[in-house]
Amino acid sequence: MATGRPDSIATLLGQGERSFSFEFFPPKDEAGEEVLWRSLGELEELKPTFVSVTYGAGGTTRDRTIEITGRIARETSMTPMAHLTCVGHTVEELGEILDSLADAGVSNVLALRGDPAGGPGTAWVSTEGGVDYAADLVGLVKARDQFSIGVAVFPEGHRDSTSLDSDVAVMKAKYDAGAEFGVTEMVLRASDYFGLVERSRAAGIDMPIIPGIMPILAIGSMKKMVELSGREMPQEVLDRIEPLADNPEAVRAEGIRIATELCDDLLAGGAPGLHFYTLNRSKATREIYAALAVNA
């Protein structure tokens, strides 16, 4: 299903080389903007396969997402991917956003349902004239034949899924609608990722699935992010970091070690690459990248 364009992520992944990619979010102010572009410049040196830019809840960062991905396309050597969600948009508005992305030189989209306006775990509210499911959004993007399309996938199932089987059925609907690759939410255990791949292949989903990586840099913030995804921190991870709770530097160092071990296990087990959730900072990602066995 790859588009064949040289800047298509599906094409890049299809070349068989390990993919390394990084995710950023649109900053809220000028200081954040400076941090973002400094981090992008530092990570560009690692020659990532692509970089992605998130999309605020309800389209709150619509213009900035387009602006940043367009600037990446114009001013850097990196291939950008823009996130796009269903939340709060009509089909007509979604078409306008896709037009703007294409005009900005962006040809890769991560098509997402997005979190409800009330936040993760709250009730979904439909938008009149819009779509309610990521698979429908994938279909809209696919119909234009302009974009390589990625989707979000979930190693332990989406927080709203009733079972792992129902989660795979949703994933299959996205694949059948035209999705060409998947990017997981942050992986907490390598076994969860490999279980997802096994279930997907059994369901006939034949696309690259890239595991998402987020190192533990502070215990409280990581626990909160895991909680928002409807999961729990693995006990074996807590056993390593909680004894260090009074020493933030030790927590960070152990978090980097844990993430590096996880990355090595994922790549050794056949993962096609790694997708780093950078939180707009580059240092931790560069440390993990430098420590990977594939770079030793």
C-alpha positions as CSV (number, residue, x, y, z in Angstrom):
1,M,0.0,0.0,0.0
2,A,3.0,2.3,0.0
3,T,2.8,5.4,-2.0
4,G,6.2,5.1,-3.6
5,R,7.1,8.8,-3.0
6,P,10.6,9.2,-1.6
7,D,9.3,11.3,1.3
8,S,6.6,8.7,2.2
9,I,7.2,7.1,5.6
10,A,5.7,3.9,4.2
11,T,8.3,3.9,1.5
12,L,11.1,4.7,3.9
13,L,10.0,1.9,6.2
14,G,9.7,-0.5,3.3
15,Q,13.4,-0.1,2.5
16,G,14.1,-2.4,5.4
17,E,16.6,-0.3,7.4
18,R,16.0,0.3,11.1
19,S,13.8,3.4,11.6
20,F,14.6,6.0,14.3
21,S,12.0,8.7,14.7
22,F,11.2,11.5,17.2
23,E,8.0,13.1,18.3
24,F,7.4,16.8,19.3
25,F,4.5,19.0,20.3
26,P,3.7,22.6,19.3
27,P,5.1,24.9,22.0
28,K,2.9,27.4,23.7
29,D,5.3,30.4,23.8
30,E,8.5,31.8,22.3
31,A,10.7,30.2,24.9
32,G,9.2,26.8,24.1
33,E,9.7,27.5,20.4
34,E,13.4,28.1,21.0
35,V,13.7,24.8,22.9
36,L,11.8,22.9,20.2
37,W,14.0,24.2,17.3
38,R,17.2,23.6,19.3
39,S,16.1,20.0,20.0
40,L,15.2,19.5,16.4
41,G,18.6,20.7,15.3
42,E,20.4,18.5,17.7
43,L,18.4,15.4,16.8
44,E,18.7,16.1,13.0
45,E,22.3,15.0,13.4
46,L,21.1,11.5,14.1
47,K,19.5,11.4,10.7
48,P,16.0,10.2,11.8
49,T,13.7,8.4,9.4
50,F,11.0,10.9,10.3
51,V,9.8,13.3,13.0
52,S,6.2,13.8,14.0
53,V,4.4,16.8,15.5
54,T,1.3,16.3,17.7
55,Y,-2.0,17.9,17.4
56,G,-3.7,19.5,20.4
57,A,-7.0,18.3,21.8
58,G,-9.9,19.6,19.8
59,G,-7.6,21.1,17.2
60,T,-6.2,23.7,19.6
61,T,-2.8,23.6,17.8
62,R,-4.0,23.2,14.3
63,D,-2.2,26.1,12.8
64,R,1.0,25.5,14.7
65,T,1.1,21.9,13.8
66,I,0.9,22.9,10.1
67,E,3.4,25.6,10.6
68,I,6.0,23.5,12.3
69,T,5.7,20.5,10.0
70,G,5.9,22.8,7.0
71,R,9.0,24.5,8.3
72,I,10.6,21.1,8.9
73,A,9.8,20.1,5.3
74,R,11.3,23.3,4.0
75,E,14.2,24.0,6.2
76,T,15.6,20.7,7.4
77,S,16.7,17.4,5.9
78,M,14.1,15.5,8.0
79,T,10.8,14.0,6.8
80,P,7.8,15.4,8.9
81,M,4.6,13.7,9.8
82,A,1.6,15.8,11.1
83,H,-0.8,14.3,13.6
84,L,-4.5,14.8,12.8
85,T,-7.5,14.0,15.0
86,C,-11.3,13.7,14.5
87,V,-12.1,15.8,17.6
88,G,-14.1,18.9,17.0
89,H,-13.8,18.9,13.2
90,T,-16.3,18.5,10.4
91,V,-15.3,16.5,7.3
92,E,-15.0,19.8,5.5
93,E,-12.6,21.2,8.1
94,L,-10.6,18.1,8.0
95,G,-10.3,18.5,4.2
96,E,-9.1,22.1,4.7
97,I,-6.4,21.0,7.1
98,L,-5.2,18.3,4.7
99,D,-5.1,20.9,1.9
100,S,-3.0,23.2,4.2
101,L,-0.6,20.3,5.0
102,A,-0.2,19.4,1.3
103,D,0.5,23.1,0.5
104,A,3.1,23.2,3.3
105,G,4.9,20.2,1.7
106,V,3.8,17.7,4.3
107,S,2.9,14.3,2.8
108,N,2.7,12.1,5.9
109,V,-0.2,12.0,8.4
110,L,-0.8,10.1,11.7
111,A,-4.6,9.7,11.7
112,L,-6.1,9.6,15.2
113,R,-9.5,9.6,16.8
114,G,-8.0,11.8,19.5
115,D,-8.9,12.0,23.2
116,P,-12.4,13.3,24.0
117,A,-12.7,17.0,24.8
118,G,-13.0,16.2,28.5
119,G,-9.7,14.2,28.5
120,P,-8.7,10.5,28.4
121,G,-11.4,8.3,29.9
122,T,-14.3,10.7,29.5
123,A,-17.3,10.2,27.2
124,W,-16.8,10.7,23.5
125,V,-18.9,13.5,22.1
126,S,-19.6,13.4,18.3
127,T,-19.1,16.5,16.1
128,E,-22.0,17.1,13.8
129,G,-20.7,16.7,10.2
130,G,-17.6,15.0,11.5
131,V,-16.4,11.4,12.0
132,D,-16.2,9.3,15.2
133,Y,-13.5,6.7,14.4
134,A,-9.9,6.8,13.4
135,A,-10.7,4.3,10.6
136,D,-13.1,6.8,9.1
137,L,-10.4,9.5,9.2
138,V,-7.9,7.1,7.6
139,G,-10.5,6.5,4.8
140,L,-10.9,10.3,4.3
141,V,-7.1,10.8,4.0
142,K,-6.6,7.7,1.8
143,A,-9.3,9.0,-0.6
144,R,-7.1,12.0,-1.5
145,D,-4.1,9.8,-2.5
146,Q,-1.7,12.5,-1.3
147,F,-0.5,11.2,2.0
148,S,1.3,8.2,3.6
149,I,-0.9,7.3,6.6
150,G,0.1,6.1,10.0
151,V,-2.1,5.2,12.9
152,A,-1.8,4.8,16.7
153,V,-1.7,1.3,18.1
154,F,-1.7,0.1,21.7
155,P,0.5,-2.7,23.2
156,E,-1.9,-3.4,26.1
157,G,-5.0,-2.3,24.3
158,H,-6.6,1.2,24.1
159,R,-7.9,2.3,27.5
160,D,-11.4,2.3,26.1
161,S,-11.1,-1.2,24.6
162,T,-13.2,-4.0,26.2
163,S,-10.6,-6.7,25.3
164,L,-7.4,-7.2,23.3
165,D,-9.5,-8.9,20.6
166,S,-11.7,-5.9,20.2
167,D,-8.6,-3.7,20.2
168,V,-7.2,-5.7,17.3
169,A,-10.5,-5.5,15.4
170,V,-10.3,-1.7,15.6
171,M,-6.7,-1.9,14.4
172,K,-7.8,-4.1,11.5
173,A,-10.5,-1.6,10.5
174,K,-7.8,1.1,10.3
175,Y,-5.5,-1.1,8.3
176,D,-8.3,-2.0,5.9
177,A,-9.2,1.7,5.5
178,G,-5.6,2.4,4.2
179,A,-3.2,2.7,7.2
180,E,0.3,1.9,6.1
181,F,2.2,1.7,9.4
182,G,1.5,1.9,13.2
183,V,3.2,3.7,16.0
184,T,2.5,2.5,19.5
185,E,1.9,4.5,22.6
186,M,4.8,4.2,25.0
187,V,5.9,0.6,25.5
188,L,6.3,-0.4,29.1
189,R,7.4,-4.0,28.5
190,A,9.0,-5.6,25.4
191,S,6.6,-8.6,25.8
192,D,3.6,-6.3,25.4
193,Y,4.9,-5.0,22.1
194,F,5.7,-8.5,20.8
195,G,2.2,-9.7,21.9
196,L,0.6,-6.8,19.9
197,V,2.6,-7.7,16.8
198,E,1.6,-11.4,17.1
199,R,-2.1,-10.5,17.5
200,S,-1.9,-8.1,14.6
201,R,-0.3,-10.6,12.2
202,A,-2.8,-13.3,13.2
203,A,-5.6,-10.8,12.2
204,G,-4.0,-10.2,8.8
205,I,-2.5,-6.8,9.6
206,D,0.6,-6.7,7.5
207,M,2.2,-3.3,8.2
208,P,5.3,-2.1,10.1
209,I,4.5,-1.4,13.8
210,I,7.0,0.9,15.5
211,P,7.3,0.8,19.3
212,G,7.1,4.1,21.1
213,I,9.7,4.9,23.8
214,M,9.5,7.3,26.7
215,P,12.3,7.2,29.3
216,I,11.5,7.7,33.0
217,L,13.0,11.0,33.9
218,A,10.9,11.7,37.0
219,I,8.8,9.1,38.9
220,G,5.7,11.3,39.4
221,S,5.3,12.5,35.9
222,M,5.8,9.1,34.4
223,K,3.2,7.5,36.7
224,K,0.7,10.2,35.7
225,M,1.3,9.5,32.0
226,V,0.9,5.8,32.5
227,E,-2.3,6.3,34.5
228,L,-3.7,8.5,31.7
229,S,-3.2,5.7,29.3
230,G,-5.3,3.4,31.6
231,R,-2.3,1.2,32.6
232,E,0.0,0.5,35.5
233,M,3.8,0.7,35.8
234,P,5.4,-2.7,35.6
235,Q,6.4,-3.9,39.1
236,E,9.9,-4.8,37.9
237,V,10.4,-1.2,36.8
238,L,9.0,0.2,40.1
239,D,11.4,-2.1,42.0
240,R,14.3,-0.4,40.2
241,I,13.3,3.3,40.5
242,E,11.3,3.7,43.7
243,P,14.3,3.0,46.0
244,L,15.9,6.0,44.2
245,A,12.9,8.4,44.7
246,D,14.8,10.8,46.9
247,N,17.6,11.2,44.3
248,P,16.2,12.8,41.1
249,E,19.5,12.4,39.3
250,A,19.7,8.7,40.2
251,V,16.1,8.2,39.0
252,R,16.9,9.8,35.7
253,A,20.1,7.7,35.2
254,E,18.2,4.5,36.0
255,G,15.3,5.6,33.7
256,I,17.8,6.0,30.9
257,R,19.2,2.5,31.6
258,I,15.8,0.9,31.7
259,A,14.8,2.6,28.4
260,T,18.0,1.6,26.7
261,E,17.6,-2.1,27.8
262,L,14.0,-2.0,26.5
263,C,15.1,-0.5,23.1
264,D,17.8,-3.2,22.8
265,D,15.3,-6.0,23.5
266,L,12.8,-4.6,21.0
267,L,15.3,-4.3,18.2
268,A,16.8,-7.7,19.0
269,G,13.3,-9.2,18.8
270,G,12.7,-7.7,15.3
271,A,11.1,-4.3,15.9
272,P,11.5,-2.3,12.7
273,G,12.7,0.7,14.6
274,L,12.0,3.0,17.6
275,H,9.9,6.1,18.0
276,F,11.0,8.4,20.8
277,Y,8.6,10.7,22.7
278,T,11.0,13.5,23.3
279,L,8.8,16.0,25.2
280,N,10.6,18.6,23.0
281,R,14.0,17.8,24.7
282,S,16.8,16.0,23.0
283,K,19.3,15.1,25.7
284,A,17.7,11.9,27.1
285,T,16.9,10.7,23.6
286,R,20.5,11.3,22.4
287,E,21.8,9.4,25.5
288,I,19.7,6.4,24.8
289,Y,20.5,6.4,21.1
290,A,24.2,6.5,21.9
291,A,24.0,3.7,24.3
292,L,22.0,1.3,22.1
293,A,23.8,-2.0,21.3
294,V,23.2,-1.4,17.5
295,N,25.5,1.7,17.9
296,A,28.1,0.0,20.0
